[in-house]
Amino acid sequence: MTTPVLMLNGRYDFVFPPDSKDKRHILFDTGHSVPRNEQIRLTLEWLDRYLCPVR
């Protein structure tokens, strides 16, 4: 896989375990749900990096 991937996971997620990808991987001490404010912030940073910032 050569496409950049952002994966947001909870450390204890049983649906998508943390070791299922080898790209940028951010772990939260949660189950399947990731804190919404962090999800938004990290997603926007990722999009800015790979698609360029919105002006």
N, C-alpha and C positions, 0 to 999 in steps of 0.2 A: 504494500500500500504506500503510495507516495503523496496522497492528499493529506494536508495538515488536518489534524483531529484534535478537538478540545473535548476532554472527557471529565465531567464533574461527577464525583461519586461520594457516597458515604463509605467510610471505612468498613462498615458492617453490612453493606448492601448485598443481599442474596440474589437479586435479579440480574445485576451487572457487576460481578465481582471485580475488585480493583486490578487484579492481574490479567484481565481479559484484553488489554490494549497495551502497546508500548510507545505511545505518543505522550505529549504533555499530560500529566496526570496529577490532579489536585484532589487530595483526600480530606474529607471532613469527618469529625467524630460523630457521625449520625448513621441512621439506617439508610433507607432508599431516598429520603427527601434531603435535598441540599438547601441551605439557607438562601432564600430568594434574593436578598440584596447582594450576596456574594455571587450567585448564579448570574445575575444581570451584569455586575461589574466585570467579572471574568470573561463573560461572553462578549461584551463590548470591546474589551482589551484585545481579545483574540481576533475579532472581526477587523478592528483597526490595524492590527499587525498584518493580516493576510489580504485584506481587501482595501486598505488605506482608510485613514480617518475621514469622517464626515465633516464637511465644513459648514 
